[in-house]
Structures are given as structure tokens and as C-alpha cells.
Amino acid sequence: MTTAATDGMLSAATLAEAVAAIFVAVGVAPADAAIVAEDLVAADVEGVASHGVMLVPMYVDRLRAGSVSTASTGEIVSDREAAVVIDAHDALGQLTARQAVGLAVERAKRYGLAAVTVRNAFHFGAAGRYARMMADEGCVGMVMANTRPLMPAPGGAEPLTGNNPIAIATPSAGAFAPEIDMALSAVAMGKIRNAAAAGQPIPQGWAADKSGAGTTDPKAAIEGMLLPAAGPKGYGLAFIVDLLCGGLSDGAIGAEVAPLYGPAARPYRCANLFLAIDAGHFVAPDVFATRAGAELSRVSATRRAPGVERVYAPGELAYAARSCAAGRCRVSAAALTSLIDTARSLGLDLGHLLSN
């Protein structure tokens, strides 16, 4: 195995070029590969490495094993104007997410609001990216996904519900969109995998081992369970997201969703929900965006507690990361090593692109 001694600060464009080349080498169309690479690298630019290029080797393993297809879009299996169901047939999640966003926005502009569900879907990266795409089109965007069971019910000792992410973004006349993007566990599994790769402990309260006891050992956490954010509140919301995504798409719910890092030949089968609400159908054009921008400014300008230098509005940290990145992003040594090794297994030498 190749070894990378230190984390790398790389050109985002060059990193995306390298990642796209890897996907092309496993049969993904060049235009599709560029989209998936762009979305993954965007997470690293925002400092969310758990949803970035560290996922590429797992994606490639699944493409090679056949549980992820190289199709560009999913199949629309039900179209009732403002309610659409897509069967992804295991296509790359970034591609079917963009398909769903496009449909949701187009129908919301026509009917005021629209929902698109996706079944037999694959991992799509950061949910907030797609909510923000809808916000950029003048719509309130909501994105949800279910995962395999990772969290116990409060007081339970077996995983029953995924840490099912939910993201919401709205139009804004300010510099950025108000946005929330969160998994409903105390932390995303990707962060625990990062800690395991780095040989670092995790904070108490993130996860439990297989017996249900809290743990700071990331390996025990990976074999065990995530803990819900805010206890029963987070668990209850995750339970409902699971039902909405799987139930409205007639797709997988709960244990019907496979482990993302399980057998590479077994389809993941998650389900997604994309909801778009066209603000212009409810108030005069730009009124909502103007008020949202004013509220963001009010949060940023709020009186600060002692020792606090700055208060961030929802969505501002991600915006600040994008703004300060100057086209570059940090990638861990482990992720760089894994990318280089994956490329070489496909007959590609990308070391020149993935160097500092």
C-alpha cells in the first residue's frame, strides 16, 4: 500500500479531476463522473470530510461488484404532477439526487410545491448540497434520506433506525442561504470512521458498543451503534424520516436498507425524499428571500456571550468555508493514500495530481 505522510492541501479542481478519472475507469460516463467528483470534493472544501473523497474507494468497490450501476438517471415509475417517484435502480446517488432536484423545482414552480421520492437509491453525499440547489432556484428545499439501522431506541440495546439525515435550505437575499444539514445521530458515522483511521478516540456520547454501553473506541462504535442526537427527540425524528423516505417511495425501510460498508455486491437500497416549495406562490417575488436575508444578518449581529468572537447564522459556517477555501481543500493522509491505491488498482497513476 502507498503511504502518505501528511494531510494534503490540494487544488479542488485538480482533486475533482483525479476523482472523475477514477470513476471513468470503472465505466461511469465522463460527464456523470465529473458531477459525482464535484459533489464529493465540495464536501471536503466545506470541511465535511466524512462526505467527501474518503468515500471514493467504497463507491469504486461497489461499482466493480455491480451493486451500483453506471446509469445516468433513475426511472420515473410514478408521475402525478406534484408527486413523483423515481426508482434509482442503484445508480450513483449524486446523479439521481440532481434528477430529483430538477423535477422538484420544475413542478414546484408550476404547482407551488412538489415532492419527489427515490427508492433503490445509493449514497448521495451531503444532503445540504441538494437543499441549497433548490434554494438557489427560489424554493425552500428539504432533503431526507434513510440509512441502515444504526441507532437504538432510547433505553434499547439494538439498532432499529438509521441516523437518517435531513437538510433544509431557503432562498435568501443575503450572501448565503439559511441552511441546516444534519444526521440525526449525535455524529455522522463517517466522522467515527475518520477517527478510527487516524487511531484517535471519539467523545463520550457519540456511540455505544454492541452491548449498548457508551464507548470512546471508534472501532467498538463501528461494530456497535450510534447514539441519537438529543436522545428521544433525535430518535423520534429519525424514525419519521425513515417512514417518509421508504414509505412514500415504496422503498426500503429500517433493516431493509443494507449496510453502506457491507458486502460490496449487495445493493444499498436507501430511499430519499426531496421537497420543494416555491416561495413565490405564497408571497410576492423576493419577499421571502429579503426577510430571510434580514434574519441571517440579525443572527450574525447578535450580542455575543463572554469570550465569543463571532456568532454564526445557520449555513454561515459552510459559506465561510467555501469563501475562504480559495479553490483548495484539505484531504487527510489516509484518504489520499486510499485514493492513490484505488487509482493504481484501476491502472491509473494519479500521484502527480494528488501531491501537495
RODO-2510 file (C-alpha; in nm, 4 decimals, decimal comma):
residues 356
     n   res          X          Y          Z
     1     m     0,0000     0,0000     0,0000
     2     t     0,1141     0,3527    -0,0770
     3     t     0,1687     0,5710     0,2277
     4     a     0,1044     0,9441     0,2529
     5     a     0,2913     1,1014     0,5424
     6     t     0,0816     1,4114     0,5960
     7     d    -0,2527     1,5627     0,5180
     8     g    -0,2582     1,7413     0,1831
     9     m    -0,3874     2,0858     0,0880
    10     l    -0,4892     2,0347    -0,2730
    11     s    -0,6477     2,2247    -0,5580
    12     a    -1,0180     2,1369    -0,5503
    13     a    -1,0342     2,1379    -0,9298
    14     t    -0,7354     1,9062    -0,9597
    15     l    -0,8712     1,6740    -0,6919
    16     a    -1,2061     1,6602    -0,8754
    17     e    -1,0204     1,5802    -1,1990
    18     a    -0,8442     1,2883    -1,0301
    19     v    -1,1631     1,1556    -0,8721
    20     a    -1,3511     1,1823    -1,2017
    21     a    -1,0746     0,9870    -1,3760
    22     i    -1,1163     0,7069    -1,1222
    23     f    -1,4899     0,6853    -1,1888
    24     v    -1,4418     0,6904    -1,5655
    25     a    -1,2016     0,3979    -1,5265
    26     v    -1,4848     0,1883    -1,3782
    27     g    -1,7290     0,2681    -1,6577
    28     v    -1,9028     0,5865    -1,5435
    29     a    -1,9701     0,8313    -1,8286
    30     p    -1,7260     1,1257    -1,8183
    31     a    -1,9981     1,3879    -1,7649
    32     d    -2,1516     1,1832    -1,4821
    33     a    -1,8110     1,1174    -1,3276
    34     a    -1,7436     1,4924    -1,3232
    35     i    -2,0713     1,5581    -1,1387
    36     v    -2,0072     1,2942    -0,8726
    37     a    -1,6490     1,4130    -0,8266
    38     e    -1,7599     1,7757    -0,7968
    39     d    -2,0154     1,6924    -0,5287
    40     l    -1,7732     1,4823    -0,3237
    41     v    -1,4943     1,7400    -0,3418
    42     a    -1,7404     2,0143    -0,2438
    43     a    -1,7865     1,8396     0,0918
    44     d    -1,4103     1,8437     0,1509
    45     v    -1,3980     2,2127     0,0591
    46     e    -1,6559     2,2771     0,3323
    47     g    -1,4519     2,0721     0,5789
    48     v    -1,7005     1,7829     0,5879
    49     a    -1,4523     1,5057     0,5091
    50     s    -1,6970     1,2324     0,6145
    51     h    -1,8986     1,3077     0,2978
    52     g    -1,6024     1,3767     0,0702
    53     v    -1,3442     1,1856    -0,1297
    54     m    -1,2830     0,9350     0,1503
    55     l    -1,5954     0,7642     0,0065
    56     v    -1,4421     0,7038    -0,3369
    57     p    -1,2814     0,3615    -0,2680
    58     m    -1,6104     0,2281    -0,1295
    59     y    -1,8017     0,3671    -0,4292
    60     v    -1,5500     0,2027    -0,6641
    61     d    -1,5715    -0,1315    -0,4846
    62     r    -1,9486    -0,1260    -0,5277
    63     l    -1,9300    -0,0223    -0,8936
    64     r    -1,6902    -0,3070    -0,9615
    65     a    -1,9074    -0,5533    -0,7699
    66     g    -2,2228    -0,4442    -0,9542
    67     s    -2,4298    -0,3155    -0,6607
    68     v    -2,4011     0,0385    -0,8032
    69     s    -2,4871     0,0913    -1,1677
    70     t    -2,3332     0,3294    -1,4202
    71     a    -2,6727     0,4625    -1,5330
    72     s    -2,7035     0,8399    -1,5602
    73     t    -3,0592     0,8654    -1,4230
    74     g    -3,3238     0,6677    -1,2438
    75     e    -3,6580     0,5553    -1,3853
    76     i    -3,9694     0,7643    -1,3193
    77     v    -4,2175     0,4989    -1,2089
    78     s    -4,4981     0,7285    -1,0947
    79     d    -4,5727     1,0830    -1,2118
    80     r    -4,8740     1,2593    -1,0633
    81     e    -4,7765     1,6178    -1,1350
    82     a    -4,6607     1,7429    -0,7940
    83     a    -4,5810     1,3922    -0,6685
    84     v    -4,3130     1,1897    -0,8473
    85     v    -4,1488     0,8569    -0,7629
    86     i    -3,8109     0,7586    -0,9082
    87     d    -3,6634     0,4100    -0,8974
    88     a    -3,2885     0,4733    -0,8995
    89     h    -3,2050     0,1117    -0,9820
    90     d    -2,8851     0,1591    -0,7781
    91     a    -2,7456     0,4490    -0,9826
    92     l    -2,4941     0,6804    -0,8173
    93     g    -2,6790     0,8912    -0,5612
    94     q    -2,5413     1,2253    -0,6752
    95     l    -2,6916     1,1688    -1,0195
    96     t    -3,0393     1,0679    -0,9036
    97     a    -3,0369     1,3441    -0,6402
    98     r    -2,9808     1,6033    -0,9121
    99     q    -3,2521     1,4399    -1,1216
   100     a    -3,4910     1,4642    -0,8248
   101     v    -3,3938     1,8264    -0,7521
   102     g    -3,4602     1,9263    -1,1126
   103     l    -3,8030     1,7629    -1,1115
   104     a    -3,8972     1,9008    -0,7700
   105     v    -3,8074     2,2583    -0,8646
   106     e    -3,9773     2,2420    -1,2044
   107     r    -4,3009     2,1064    -1,0561
   108     a    -4,2917     2,3458    -0,7589
   109     k    -4,2684     2,6408    -0,9980
   110     r    -4,5815     2,5047    -1,1660
   111     y    -4,7888     2,3908    -0,8673
   112     g    -4,6437     2,5778    -0,5680
   113     l    -4,4839     2,2745    -0,4104
   114     a    -4,3722     1,9312    -0,5189
   115     a    -4,2281     1,6149    -0,3702
   116     v    -4,0026     1,3626    -0,5410
   117     t    -3,9171     1,0342    -0,3721
   118     v    -3,6404     0,7965    -0,4765
   119     r    -3,6236     0,4256    -0,3989
   120     n    -3,3424     0,1751    -0,4542
   121     a    -3,1051     0,4684    -0,4207
   122     f    -2,7373     0,4860    -0,3386
   123     h    -2,5469     0,7218    -0,1082
   124     f    -2,5576     1,0808    -0,2385
   125     g    -2,3056     1,2580    -0,0146
   126     a    -2,4104     1,5743     0,1695
   127     a    -2,7878     1,6346     0,1743
   128     g    -2,7452     2,0080     0,2272
   129     r    -2,5915     2,0496    -0,1174
   130     y    -2,9183     1,9478    -0,2820
   131     a    -3,1361     2,1543    -0,0488
   132     r    -2,9175     2,4528    -0,1377
   133     m    -2,9623     2,3836    -0,5090
   134     m    -3,3383     2,4212    -0,4619
   135     a    -3,2920     2,7370    -0,2552
   136     d    -3,0826     2,8855    -0,5341
   137     e    -3,3867     2,8392    -0,7608
   138     g    -3,6161     3,0343    -0,5275
   139     c    -3,7580     2,7313    -0,3480
   140     v    -3,7485     2,6134     0,0076
   141     g    -3,5650     2,2834    -0,0315
   142     m    -3,5958     1,9865     0,2013
   143     v    -3,3938     1,6684     0,1555
   144     m    -3,4138     1,3499     0,3616
   145     a    -3,2617     1,0040     0,3334
   146     n    -3,2753     0,6828     0,5314
   147     t    -2,9871     0,4537     0,6167
   148     r    -2,9490     0,1072     0,7615
   149     p    -3,0347     0,0811     1,1330
   150     l    -2,7567     0,2441     1,3336
   151     m    -2,9278     0,3782     1,6463
   152     p    -3,1130     0,2126     1,9341
   153     a    -3,4422     0,3436     2,0636
   154     p    -3,3892     0,5262     2,3954
   155     g    -3,3133     0,2569     2,6504
   156     g    -3,2684    -0,0092     2,3815
   157     a    -2,9624    -0,2194     2,3049
   158     e    -3,0064    -0,2959     1,9352
   159     p    -3,0018    -0,0682     1,6301
   160     l    -3,3530    -0,0049     1,4960
   161     t    -3,3348     0,3189     1,2965
   162     g    -3,0752     0,4908     1,0812
   163     n    -2,9175     0,8255     1,1604
   164     n    -3,1277     0,9476     0,8689
   165     p    -3,0083     1,2912     0,7526
   166     i    -3,2348     1,5881     0,6986
   167     a    -3,1399     1,9150     0,5297
   168     i    -3,3411     2,2325     0,4743
   169     a    -3,2359     2,5470     0,2878
   170     t    -3,4335     2,8556     0,1894
   171     p    -3,3964     3,1373    -0,0619
   172     s    -3,2097     3,4392     0,0684
   173     a    -3,1250     3,7872    -0,0487
   174     g    -2,8111     3,7683     0,1634
   175     a    -2,4716     3,6272     0,0736
   176     f    -2,5753     3,2712     0,1538
   177     a    -2,8844     3,0574     0,2070
   178     p    -3,0117     2,9735     0,5558
   179     e    -2,9346     2,6040     0,5799
   180     i    -2,9357     2,3146     0,8212
   181     d    -2,7874     1,9767     0,7319
   182     m    -2,7662     1,7127     0,9996
   183     a    -2,7655     1,3452     1,0600
   184     l    -2,9955     1,2590     1,3472
   185     s    -2,7299     1,0758     1,5414
   186     a    -2,5006     1,2681     1,7727
   187     v    -2,2430     1,2486     1,4921
   188     a    -2,2179     1,1005     1,1423
   189     m    -2,0641     0,7529     1,1086
   190     g    -1,8100     0,8994     0,8659
   191     k    -1,6554     1,1011     1,1491
   192     i    -1,6158     0,7868     1,3551
   193     r    -1,4533     0,6110     1,0597
   194     n    -1,2164     0,9076     1,0257
   195     a    -1,1254     0,8746     1,3945
   196     a    -1,0678     0,5010     1,3534
   197     a    -0,8412     0,5597     1,0519
   198     a    -0,6445     0,8186     1,2497
   199     g    -0,6224     0,5993     1,5600
   200     q    -0,7996     0,8601     1,7728
   201     p    -1,0692     0,8149     2,0412
   202     i    -1,4163     0,9611     1,9992
   203     p    -1,6025     1,1721     2,2566
   204     q    -1,8355     1,0058     2,5037
   205     g    -2,1967     1,0333     2,3889
   206     w    -2,1289     0,9673     2,0197
   207     a    -2,1773     0,5919     2,0180
   208     a    -2,2357     0,2689     2,2079
   209     d    -2,0739    -0,0724     2,1742
   210     k    -2,2661    -0,3883     2,0819
   211     s    -2,3951    -0,4267     2,4371
   212     g    -2,5458    -0,0780     2,4378
   213     a    -2,2809     0,0711     2,6702
   214     g    -2,1288     0,4055     2,5739
   215     t    -1,7799     0,3913     2,4234
   216     t    -1,4924     0,6175     2,3179
   217     d    -1,3363     0,3455     2,0996
   218     p    -1,4200     0,4175     1,7326
   219     k    -1,3742     0,0533     1,6326
   220     a    -1,6182    -0,0598     1,9008
   221     a    -1,8542     0,2140     1,7828
   222     i    -1,8380     0,0947     1,4212
   223     e    -1,9245    -0,2564     1,5388
   224     g    -2,1882    -0,1169     1,7741
   225     m    -2,4375     0,1687     1,7444
   226     l    -2,4563     0,5426     1,7027
   227     l    -2,6493     0,7338     1,9678
   228     p    -2,9297     0,9719     1,8659
   229     a    -2,8874     1,3465     1,8925
   230     a    -3,0916     1,4875     2,1804
   231     g    -3,1995     1,1422     2,2936
   232     p    -3,5674     1,0623     2,2236
   233     k    -3,6129     1,3782     2,0154
   234     g    -3,3459     1,2763     1,7652
   235     y    -3,4604     0,9158     1,7639
   236     g    -3,8239     1,0086     1,7032
   237     l    -3,7358     1,2398     1,4154
   238     a    -3,5100     0,9750     1,2598
   239     f    -3,7932     0,7215     1,2858
   240     i    -4,0320     0,9541     1,0995
   241     v    -3,7733     1,0365     0,8292
   242     d    -3,7280     0,6639     0,7706
   243     l    -4,1034     0,6204     0,7219
   244     l    -4,1342     0,9224     0,4915
   245     c    -3,8438     0,8213     0,2675
   246     g    -3,9106     0,4496     0,2447
   247     g    -4,2870     0,4632     0,2806
   248     l    -4,3628     0,7365     0,0250
   249     s    -4,1273     0,5828    -0,2314
   250     d    -4,2471     0,2255    -0,1643
   251     g    -3,8824     0,1536    -0,0987
   252     a    -3,6736     0,0123     0,1822
   253     i    -3,7400     0,0965     0,5478
   254     g    -3,5274     0,0122     0,8512
   255     a    -3,3351    -0,3133     0,8179
   256     e    -3,4363    -0,3401     0,4513
   257     v    -3,1610    -0,0833     0,3868
   258     a    -2,8244    -0,2601     0,3612
   259     p    -2,5025    -0,1507     0,5355
   260     l    -2,3177     0,1050     0,3244
   261     y    -1,9859    -0,0588     0,4129
   262     g    -2,1274    -0,4112     0,3974
   263     p    -2,0782    -0,6665     0,1186
   264     a    -1,9930    -0,4699    -0,1958
   265     a    -2,2191    -0,6832    -0,4164
   266     r    -2,5296    -0,6198    -0,2033
   267     p    -2,7316    -0,3115    -0,3151
   268     y    -2,7602    -0,0368    -0,0555
   269     r    -3,1300     0,0353    -0,1278
   270     c    -3,1732     0,3563     0,0687
   271     a    -3,4644     0,5911    -0,0052
   272     n    -3,4775     0,9695    -0,0419
   273     l    -3,7348     1,2467    -0,0228
   274     f    -3,6925     1,5821    -0,1970
   275     l    -3,9498     1,8528    -0,1250
   276     a    -3,9518     2,1909    -0,2998
   277     i    -4,1777     2,4822    -0,2014
   278     d    -4,1799     2,7771    -0,4395
   279     a    -4,1800     3,0839    -0,2148
   280     g    -4,3234     3,2956    -0,4976
   281     h    -4,6505     3,1030    -0,4794
   282     f    -4,7061     3,2243    -0,1233
   283     v    -4,5736     3,5805    -0,1105
   284     a    -4,4705     3,8434    -0,3642
   285     p    -4,1456     3,7682    -0,5528
   286     d    -3,8322     3,8232    -0,3424
   287     v    -4,0259     3,8986    -0,0219
   288     f    -3,9296     3,5726     0,1460
   289     a    -3,5670     3,5972     0,0323
   290     t    -3,5420     3,9545     0,1621
   291     r    -3,6804     3,8592     0,5023
   292     a    -3,4542     3,5538     0,5217
   293     g    -3,1500     3,7684     0,4474
   294     a    -3,2526     4,0141     0,7190
   295     e    -3,2895     3,7329     0,9724
   296     l    -2,9437     3,5990     0,8882
   297     s    -2,7981     3,9440     0,9481
   298     r    -2,9803     3,9680     1,2797
   299     v    -2,8240     3,6412     1,3971
   300     s    -2,4743     3,7415     1,2865
   301     a    -2,5073     4,0776     1,4639
   302     t    -2,6469     3,9401     1,7902
   303     r    -2,4890     4,0287     2,1232
   304     r    -2,2156     3,7753     2,1996
   305     a    -2,1523     3,5817     2,5167
   306     p    -1,8236     3,6443     2,7025
   307     g    -1,5232     3,5073     2,5137
   308     v    -1,7129     3,4514     2,1882
   309     e    -1,5632     3,6319     1,8891
   310     r    -1,8365     3,5594     1,6359
   311     v    -2,1876     3,4133     1,6175
   312     y    -2,2729     3,2242     1,3008
   313     a    -2,6154     3,2051     1,1384
   314     p    -2,7392     2,8691     1,0058
   315     g    -2,5488     2,7966     0,6861
   316     e    -2,2823     3,0586     0,7518
   317     l    -2,0044     2,8222     0,8561
   318     a    -2,0322     2,6258     0,5320
   319     y    -2,0462     2,9507     0,3347
   320     a    -1,7388     3,0817     0,5163
   321     a    -1,5513     2,7595     0,4422
   322     r    -1,6340     2,7851     0,0724
   323     s    -1,5397     3,1524     0,0627
   324     c    -1,2075     3,1076     0,2421
   325     a    -1,1017     2,7947     0,0565
   326     a    -0,9679     2,9846    -0,2449
   327     g    -1,0217     2,6773    -0,4595
   328     r    -0,8312     2,4434    -0,2264
   329     c    -0,9268     2,1810     0,0303
   330     r    -0,7570     1,9683     0,2920
   331     v    -0,7575     1,5917     0,2450
   332     s    -0,6325     1,3531     0,5109
   333     a    -0,3251     1,1377     0,4578
   334     a    -0,5417     0,8262     0,4876
   335     a    -0,7861     0,9473     0,2220
   336     l    -0,5028     1,0459    -0,0147
   337     t    -0,3363     0,7077     0,0282
   338     s    -0,6629     0,5300    -0,0369
   339     l    -0,7330     0,7368    -0,3495
   340     i    -0,3878     0,6677    -0,4929
   341     d    -0,4182     0,2952    -0,4191
   342     t    -0,7663     0,2801    -0,5729
   343     a    -0,6437     0,4564    -0,8844
   344     r    -0,3495     0,2179    -0,9195
   345     s    -0,5783    -0,0827    -0,8841
   346     l    -0,7524     0,0522    -1,1958
   347     g    -0,4301     0,1058    -1,3860
   348     l    -0,4162     0,4800    -1,3226
   349     d    -0,1218     0,6737    -1,1838
   350     l    -0,2646     0,9877    -1,0266
   351     g     0,0194     1,0570    -0,7863
   352     h     0,1137     1,3703    -0,9802
   353     l    -0,2386     1,5096    -0,9323
   354     l    -0,2695     1,4094    -0,5681
   355     s     0,0550     1,5589    -0,4460
   356     n     0,0835     1,8767    -0,2424
***
